[in-house]
Amino acid sequence: MRLVTPPAVVLAPFDQFMTLQGLEQPSPSPLTQEEVLEDAQLAAAVLKHFFSNKVAPTSLPAVALQVINAVAEPNVSLAALSRLISHDPAMSAGVLKVANSPAYAGADEIGTLRDAVTRLGLTEVSRVAGTLAARALFEPKLNPEFAAFDSKWNEIFAESVVAARAATWLAMHVRNVNGDQVFLAALLHDLGRSVAVRSLASLGGIDQNDPRVDRVIEQVHVEIGAEVHELWSLPRFTTLVALRHHDLQLAAGEFREIHVVRLCSSLVQLRREPWRWAMVRAEVDESCAALGIDAYVLRSLDTQLRSEFEVVASLFQERPRRRAAV
C-alpha cells in the first residue's frame, strides 16, 4: 500500500509570527448581550457629544497646527521650521529637552534652540517638532473632568509615537513608501481616540480603567478621527490614513503608506487589546501580502517596537541638569 504524505500546512504571516514569538491566541471572552448593548449606547452617546461639541481649530495651539502642516511639506527648510518652533516657548523647550535626552545627547549639554536644531538636523527636527505639535493636539487643556483621563491620553499619545517611529523603520525595508509621510501619518492616525476620550470624560460616570473605554473608543475613533482631520485642516495624506487604516480589501499598490502604518499600529494595539486578535490578524495578513512581508520581518518589527517603547520613554522623561563648571 502506498503512503501519501499530506501537504505541509502553510501558515499565514500572522499565525507564523505568533508561532515564532511563542505566543498563543488569547482565549475569547465574548461579551454578553447586555454588555454589547451598553457599549452601543455609550458609543452613540460619545458620537452625539462629539458632533455637538466639536473642538474648533481656533481653540488649538496655532503653532502646533502650523508645524504639522510645515512638516508635511516635502521641501520645508530647517530655517523656516526653526522659526515656527521659536514662536512657541513650550515647543522650543521640548526640542531642547529632546536634543539633550539620552537618545540624542552629545558630550556637552546644549542650552539654545539653534544648537538643538544643529544637533538634531532637519529630519530629526521635523520628526521631533511634529511629535511635540501632535502632543498639543492629543492633550486637551486639563480641567477636573479631563484630568481623570490623563493616563489614557498619555497612553494613546505614547503608542502613536511608537507606531510612528516603527513605521519609519519599516518604510526603509519595503519599496515605494515615503518614510516622512508614514511618520506623520502614524503619529496622527489615532487622533480620533484622543478626541473620543474628551467626549467620554465630558459625559462622566465612567472611569478610564473601565473595560468599556477601549471597546467604545475602538468603535468610534475612525469616524471621529476623519472628522477631526477635516475640521482641523490636517494634511490630506494623514486624513486618508486616519479614515482607512482599519479598512480591509485595500488596493495593494495604492495604499502602501496605509499598510505600513496599519502593521505598526496593529502590533502596538495587540499588546493592549488582545480581544482585537481576530481583527488584527486579518489586517496584518492583508498588509503583509500588500507589502511582500513575511513572518520574519514581522518579528523584526515587533523587536523594533519594543525598542521604540524604551526610546519614547527616554525622550519625555526628565533629565537631571548637569552641574555648571566652576
C-alpha positions in Angstrom: 0.0 0.0 0.0 1.4 3.4 -1.0 1.6 6.0 1.7 0.7 9.6 0.7 2.5 12.3 2.6 -0.1 15.0 3.4 0.9 18.5 2.2 2.5 20.8 4.7 0.3 23.3 6.3 1.4 26.8 5.3 0.6 29.3 8.0 -0.4 32.8 7.2 2.1 35.5 8.2 0.4 36.5 11.4 -0.1 32.9 12.6 3.6 32.1 11.7 4.6 35.3 13.6 2.7 34.1 16.7 4.4 30.8 16.5 7.9 32.3 16.1 7.2 34.5 19.1 5.9 31.6 21.2 2.5 33.4 21.6 -0.9 31.8 21.7 -4.2 33.0 20.6 -5.9 34.6 23.6 -8.9 32.8 24.9 -12.1 34.5 23.6 -14.2 36.3 26.2 -17.4 37.0 24.4 -19.5 39.9 25.6 -23.0 39.3 26.9 -25.9 40.8 25.0 -26.3 43.3 27.8 -22.6 44.4 27.5 -22.9 44.7 23.7 -26.0 46.9 24.2 -24.3 49.0 26.8 -21.3 49.5 24.5 -23.5 50.5 21.6 -25.4 53.0 23.8 -22.2 54.6 25.2 -20.7 54.8 21.7 -23.8 56.5 20.4 -23.6 59.0 23.3 -19.9 59.7 22.6 -20.6 60.4 18.9 -23.6 62.6 19.8 -21.4 64.6 22.3 -18.6 64.9 19.8 -20.7 66.2 16.9 -22.5 68.6 19.3 -19.2 69.9 20.8 -16.6 69.8 18.0 -13.3 71.2 19.0 -12.7 74.2 16.8 -9.3 74.8 15.3 -9.2 78.2 17.0 -9.2 76.5 20.4 -6.0 74.6 19.5 -2.4 75.8 19.7 -1.9 77.7 16.4 1.8 76.9 16.2 1.1 73.2 16.6 -1.1 73.1 13.5 1.4 75.3 11.6 4.2 73.0 12.5 2.3 69.8 11.5 1.4 71.3 8.1 5.0 72.6 7.6 6.4 69.1 8.4 4.1 67.7 5.8 5.7 69.8 3.1 8.4 67.9 1.2 10.6 71.0 0.8 10.4 72.6 4.2 13.6 74.2 5.2 15.4 73.9 8.5 15.4 77.7 8.9 11.6 78.0 8.3 10.8 75.2 10.7 13.1 76.6 13.4 11.4 80.0 13.1 8.0 78.4 13.6 9.2 76.4 16.6 10.8 79.5 18.2 7.3 81.2 18.3 6.2 78.6 20.9 8.3 78.7 24.1 6.9 75.3 25.2 7.8 73.6 21.9 11.2 75.3 21.9 11.9 73.9 25.3 10.6 70.5 24.2 13.0 70.4 21.2 15.9 71.4 23.5 14.9 68.7 26.0 14.9 66.0 23.3 18.2 67.2 22.0 19.7 66.7 25.5 17.9 63.4 26.1 19.8 60.1 26.3 18.7 59.2 22.8 20.5 62.2 21.2 22.8 63.8 23.8 26.4 64.5 22.8 29.3 65.2 25.1 28.1 68.6 26.3 24.6 69.8 27.3 23.3 72.4 25.0 21.2 75.4 26.0 19.9 77.1 22.9 17.3 76.2 20.2 19.9 76.9 17.5 22.3 74.4 19.0 19.5 71.9 19.4 18.5 72.2 15.8 22.1 71.9 14.7 22.5 68.7 16.7 19.3 67.0 15.5 19.4 68.0 11.8 16.4 68.6 9.5 15.0 65.1 9.5 15.0 64.7 13.3 13.9 68.2 14.0 10.9 67.7 11.7 10.0 64.5 13.5 10.6 65.8 17.0 8.7 69.0 16.2 5.9 67.0 14.6 5.7 64.8 17.7 5.6 67.8 20.1 3.0 69.5 17.9 0.9 66.3 17.9 1.1 66.1 21.7 -0.5 69.5 21.9 -3.4 68.2 19.7 -3.7 65.0 21.7 -3.8 66.6 25.2 -6.6 69.0 25.9 -6.2 71.7 28.5 -6.9 69.7 31.5 -9.8 70.6 33.7 -11.0 68.4 36.6 -13.2 66.2 34.3 -10.4 65.7 31.8 -7.7 65.2 34.4 -9.4 61.9 35.4 -8.4 60.5 31.9 -4.8 61.9 31.9 -3.2 58.4 31.9 -5.4 57.4 28.9 -4.3 60.4 26.9 -0.6 59.7 27.7 -1.0 56.1 26.7 -2.7 56.9 23.4 0.0 59.5 22.6 2.9 57.3 23.5 1.5 54.4 21.4 1.2 56.8 18.4 4.8 58.0 18.8 6.0 54.3 19.0 3.9 53.4 15.9 5.3 56.5 14.0 9.0 55.6 14.8 8.5 52.0 13.9 6.7 52.9 10.7 9.8 54.9 9.7 11.9 51.8 10.4 9.6 49.6 8.3 9.5 52.2 5.5 13.2 51.6 5.0 12.6 47.8 4.5 9.8 48.0 1.9 9.8 49.6 -1.5 7.9 52.7 -2.7 7.0 54.1 0.7 7.6 57.7 1.8 9.2 57.5 5.3 8.5 61.1 6.2 4.8 60.7 5.3 4.3 57.5 7.2 5.9 59.0 10.3 3.4 61.9 10.3 0.5 59.7 9.3 1.2 57.2 12.0 1.6 59.9 14.5 -1.8 61.3 13.8 -3.7 58.2 12.6 -5.3 57.6 16.1 -6.1 61.2 16.9 -9.7 60.2 16.9 -9.0 58.1 20.0 -7.8 61.1 21.9 -10.8 63.2 20.9 -13.2 60.4 21.7 -11.7 60.3 25.2 -12.7 64.0 25.6 -16.3 63.2 25.0 -16.1 60.2 27.3 -14.7 62.4 30.0 -17.3 65.0 29.5 -20.1 62.5 29.7 -19.0 61.5 33.2 -19.9 58.3 35.0 -17.1 56.2 33.7 -13.5 55.6 34.9 -10.6 55.5 32.5 -9.8 51.9 33.7 -13.3 50.7 32.8 -13.0 48.0 30.1 -15.8 49.7 28.2 -13.5 52.6 27.4 -11.2 50.8 25.0 -14.1 48.9 23.4 -16.1 52.1 22.8 -13.1 54.1 21.6 -12.4 51.3 19.1 -16.0 51.7 17.7 -16.0 55.4 17.2 -12.4 56.6 16.7 -12.3 56.3 12.9 -15.4 58.3 12.4 -14.3 60.9 14.9 -10.7 60.9 13.6 -11.7 61.5 10.0 -14.0 64.4 11.0 -11.3 66.0 13.2 -8.7 65.8 10.4 -11.0 67.6 8.1 -12.1 70.1 10.7 -8.5 71.0 11.7 -7.3 71.1 8.1 -4.6 68.5 8.7 -2.6 67.2 5.7 -4.6 65.2 3.2 -2.5 62.1 3.3 -2.8 61.9 7.1 -6.6 62.2 6.8 -6.7 59.3 4.4 -4.7 57.1 6.7 -6.9 58.1 9.7 -10.0 57.3 7.7 -8.9 54.0 6.2 -6.3 52.3 8.4 -8.8 49.6 9.5 -10.4 49.0 6.1 -9.9 45.6 4.6 -9.5 44.9 0.9 -7.4 47.9 0.3 -5.8 48.1 -3.2 -2.2 47.0 -2.5 -0.5 49.3 -5.0 -2.4 52.5 -4.0 -2.2 52.4 -0.2 1.3 51.3 0.7 1.7 54.0 3.4 -1.6 52.9 5.0 -0.4 49.3 5.1 2.9 50.3 6.8 1.0 52.4 9.4 -1.5 49.6 10.0 1.1 47.0 10.6 2.8 49.0 13.2 -0.4 50.2 14.8 -1.9 46.6 14.8 1.1 45.1 16.7 1.0 48.0 19.2 -2.7 47.6 19.8 -2.5 43.8 20.1 -0.3 44.3 23.2 -3.0 46.3 25.0 -6.2 44.9 23.4 -5.8 41.1 22.9 -9.5 40.9 22.4 -8.9 42.5 19.0 -7.0 39.4 17.9 -9.2 38.4 15.0 -9.4 41.9 13.5 -5.6 42.4 13.9 -5.0 39.0 12.3 -7.0 40.0 9.2 -5.3 43.4 9.0 -1.8 42.1 9.4 -2.2 39.3 6.9 -3.6 41.7 4.2 -0.9 44.3 4.8 1.9 41.7 4.8 0.6 40.5 1.4 0.4 44.0 0.0 3.9 44.9 1.1 5.5 41.5 0.5 6.4 41.0 4.1 6.8 37.6 5.8 6.6 36.5 9.5 10.4 37.1 10.0 10.0 40.8 9.1 7.1 40.9 11.4 9.2 39.5 14.2 11.9 42.1 13.5 9.2 44.8 13.5 8.0 43.6 16.9 11.5 43.8 18.2 11.8 47.3 16.9 8.5 48.2 18.6 9.8 47.1 21.9 12.9 49.2 21.4 10.9 52.2 20.5 8.8 52.0 23.6 12.0 52.4 25.6 13.2 55.3 23.4 9.9 57.1 23.7 10.1 56.8 27.4 13.6 58.3 27.5 12.6 61.2 25.2 9.9 62.5 27.5 11.4 61.8 30.9 13.0 64.4 33.0 16.8 64.5 32.9 18.8 66.0 35.8 20.7 69.0 34.7 24.5 68.9 34.9 26.3 71.0 37.4 27.8 74.1 35.8 31.5 74.2 35.6 33.2 76.3 38.2 
